[in-house]
Amino acid sequence: MAPSSEELKAVTGGTLQHYNQRAEAFWEGTRSHDVTQNIAAMLSHIRGEPPFTLLDFGCGPGRDLKALAELGHVGIGLDGALRFVEMARIHSGCEVWLQDFLALDLPERHFDGVFANASLFHVPRSELPRVLRALHATLKPGGILFSSIPHGADQEGWSNGRYGVFHAPESWRAFGTAAGFVELERYYRPSGAPPGEQPWLASVWRRE
């Protein structure tokens, strides 16, 4: 049974409170993470000539947003945690939107790429179809969605103060396909690690 509106508010509110209260610690723990492989995977599939207009969906304190801008692209960040939005604006120098993932207000056919690194797994399964449709709509035709999620066996619920879904790889593929995306590439991270030590599923999708 799909969660009620009050249950969804609790999911969003609790997760955002967790991040707002731990924003500085989160930054210190993640600022040195290397996601150049993921950025390259997205950019390699975008058609046309750069610079590209890119949405960093769930930008956090702005690490990846800054990297995109430093590559010469027009980066716009989006996050639901106010503290992250404030930090990302300062760190990246880019425009950053404060938006709840479950209440998106995005321009249509605006972005060449959407970079959703470790963010979409916070969306409850019941709400994921409409969130993916919103990302599909905000991409230009032929635009690229990159996603990275911690995969599992379709577990859903609270973990360490945050709500998340650990999709089975084939379940994740089904969600993306149903939203109108065509999967172009997938791989597991960290690269070079044994399969049992690769908790992250990265995938690249095109809006046709």
C-alpha positions as CSV (number, residue, x, y, z in Angstrom):
1,M,0.0,0.0,0.0
2,A,1.3,3.4,-0.9
3,P,2.3,5.7,2.0
4,S,0.0,8.5,3.0
5,S,0.8,12.2,2.5
6,E,1.7,12.4,6.2
7,E,4.0,9.4,6.0
8,L,5.7,11.0,3.0
9,K,6.2,14.3,4.9
10,A,7.8,12.3,7.7
11,V,10.1,10.6,5.3
12,T,11.2,13.9,3.7
13,G,11.3,15.8,7.0
14,G,13.3,13.2,8.9
15,T,15.9,12.7,6.1
16,L,16.4,16.4,5.5
17,Q,16.7,17.1,9.3
18,H,19.4,14.4,9.4
19,Y,21.4,16.2,6.7
20,N,20.8,19.7,8.0
21,Q,22.0,18.7,11.4
22,R,25.1,16.9,10.1
23,A,26.0,19.1,7.1
24,E,29.5,20.0,8.1
25,A,30.3,16.4,9.1
26,F,28.9,15.1,5.9
27,W,31.1,17.6,3.9
28,E,34.2,16.5,5.7
29,G,33.4,12.9,5.2
30,T,32.7,13.2,1.4
31,R,34.6,16.2,0.1
32,S,37.5,14.0,-1.1
33,H,35.4,11.3,-2.8
34,D,36.5,10.8,-6.4
35,V,33.5,10.6,-8.8
36,T,35.3,11.6,-11.9
37,Q,34.3,8.3,-13.5
38,N,30.6,9.2,-13.0
39,I,31.0,12.7,-14.3
40,A,32.8,11.4,-17.4
41,A,30.2,8.7,-18.0
42,M,27.4,11.4,-18.1
43,L,29.4,13.8,-20.3
44,S,30.5,11.2,-22.8
45,H,26.9,10.5,-23.8
46,I,25.7,14.1,-24.2
47,R,25.2,15.0,-27.8
48,G,26.2,18.4,-29.2
49,E,29.0,20.8,-28.4
50,P,29.8,22.0,-24.8
51,P,29.4,23.9,-22.7
52,F,26.3,22.0,-21.4
53,T,23.6,23.0,-19.0
54,L,23.7,20.5,-16.2
55,L,21.5,19.9,-13.1
56,D,23.3,18.4,-10.1
57,F,20.3,16.7,-8.5
58,G,20.9,16.3,-4.8
59,C,24.0,18.4,-5.0
60,G,24.8,18.3,-1.2
61,P,27.5,20.8,-0.2
62,G,28.5,21.3,-3.9
63,R,31.5,19.1,-4.5
64,D,30.3,17.8,-7.8
65,L,28.6,21.0,-8.8
66,K,31.9,22.8,-8.5
67,A,33.6,20.1,-10.6
68,L,31.1,20.5,-13.4
69,A,31.5,24.3,-13.4
70,E,35.3,23.9,-13.4
71,L,35.0,21.8,-16.6
72,G,33.4,24.8,-18.2
73,H,29.7,23.8,-18.0
74,V,26.7,25.7,-16.7
75,G,25.9,23.9,-13.5
76,I,22.8,24.4,-11.4
77,G,22.4,22.6,-8.1
78,L,19.3,21.3,-6.4
79,D,18.9,20.0,-2.9
80,G,16.2,19.8,-0.2
81,A,18.4,20.5,2.7
82,L,18.7,24.2,3.3
83,R,22.2,23.9,4.9
84,F,23.5,22.0,1.9
85,V,22.0,24.7,-0.5
86,E,23.8,27.4,1.5
87,M,27.1,25.5,1.5
88,A,26.9,24.6,-2.2
89,R,26.3,28.2,-3.3
90,I,29.4,29.3,-1.5
91,H,31.6,26.4,-2.4
92,S,30.7,26.2,-6.1
93,G,29.7,29.8,-6.9
94,C,26.8,28.3,-8.9
95,E,23.0,28.8,-8.8
96,V,21.5,26.3,-6.4
97,W,17.7,25.6,-6.0
98,L,16.1,24.6,-2.7
99,Q,13.6,22.0,-3.7
100,D,12.1,18.9,-2.0
101,F,12.6,15.8,-4.2
102,L,8.9,15.0,-3.8
103,A,7.8,18.6,-4.8
104,L,9.9,19.4,-7.8
105,D,9.3,22.5,-9.9
106,L,11.7,22.1,-12.9
107,P,11.7,23.9,-16.3
108,E,10.8,21.7,-19.3
109,R,13.4,20.7,-21.8
110,H,16.1,22.8,-20.2
111,F,19.0,20.6,-19.3
112,D,21.5,18.6,-21.4
113,G,22.2,16.4,-18.5
114,V,21.0,15.5,-15.0
115,F,23.7,14.2,-12.5
116,A,21.9,12.3,-9.7
117,N,24.8,10.9,-7.7
118,A,23.8,9.2,-4.5
119,S,20.5,11.0,-4.3
120,L,17.6,9.2,-6.0
121,F,17.7,6.3,-3.6
122,H,16.1,8.6,-1.0
123,V,12.9,8.7,-3.1
124,P,10.3,6.2,-1.8
125,R,9.4,3.5,-4.4
126,S,5.8,4.8,-4.6
127,E,7.0,8.2,-5.6
128,L,9.9,7.3,-7.9
129,P,7.9,7.0,-11.1
130,R,6.7,10.7,-11.0
131,V,10.1,11.9,-9.9
132,L,11.8,10.2,-12.8
133,R,9.1,11.6,-15.1
134,A,9.9,15.1,-13.8
135,L,13.6,14.5,-14.6
136,H,12.7,13.1,-18.0
137,A,10.7,16.3,-18.7
138,T,13.4,18.7,-17.6
139,L,15.9,17.1,-20.0
140,K,16.2,18.3,-23.6
141,P,15.3,15.6,-26.1
142,G,18.3,13.3,-26.2
143,G,19.5,14.6,-22.8
144,I,21.3,12.3,-20.4
145,L,20.4,11.2,-16.8
146,F,23.2,9.8,-14.7
147,S,22.3,8.0,-11.5
148,S,24.2,6.2,-8.8
149,I,22.4,4.3,-6.1
150,P,23.3,1.8,-3.4
151,H,21.8,-1.4,-4.7
152,G,20.3,-4.3,-2.8
153,A,17.3,-6.5,-2.9
154,D,14.5,-3.9,-3.0
155,Q,14.8,-3.1,0.7
156,E,13.1,0.2,1.7
157,G,13.0,2.0,5.0
158,W,15.1,4.0,7.6
159,S,18.8,3.4,8.0
160,N,21.0,5.6,10.2
161,G,18.5,8.4,10.3
162,R,17.8,8.5,6.6
163,Y,15.1,7.0,4.5
164,G,16.3,5.0,1.5
165,V,15.6,2.3,-1.1
166,F,18.1,-0.3,-2.0
167,H,16.8,-1.3,-5.4
168,A,17.7,-4.6,-7.1
169,P,19.5,-3.8,-10.4
170,E,16.7,-5.1,-12.5
171,S,14.1,-3.2,-10.5
172,W,16.0,0.0,-11.1
173,R,16.2,-0.7,-14.8
174,A,12.4,-1.2,-14.9
175,F,11.7,2.1,-13.2
176,G,14.0,4.0,-15.6
177,T,12.5,2.3,-18.7
178,A,8.9,2.9,-17.5
179,A,9.7,6.6,-17.2
180,G,10.7,6.8,-20.8
181,F,14.5,6.5,-20.6
182,V,16.8,4.2,-22.6
183,E,19.6,2.7,-20.6
184,L,23.0,3.3,-22.3
185,E,25.5,2.0,-19.8
186,R,25.8,0.6,-16.3
187,Y,28.6,-0.3,-14.0
188,Y,29.4,-1.0,-10.3
189,R,31.6,1.0,-8.0
190,P,34.2,1.3,-6.7
191,S,35.8,0.2,-9.9
192,G,38.3,-2.6,-9.7
193,A,36.8,-4.0,-6.4
194,P,35.4,-7.6,-6.2
195,P,31.7,-7.8,-7.0
196,G,30.8,-8.3,-3.3
197,E,32.5,-5.0,-2.5
198,Q,30.8,-2.8,-5.1
199,P,27.8,-1.4,-3.3
200,W,27.1,1.3,-5.8
201,L,25.2,0.8,-9.1
202,A,25.8,3.6,-11.7
203,S,23.7,3.9,-14.8
204,V,23.4,6.3,-17.7
205,W,20.1,6.9,-19.5
206,R,19.0,8.9,-22.5
207,R,15.7,10.7,-23.0
208,E,14.7,9.9,-26.6
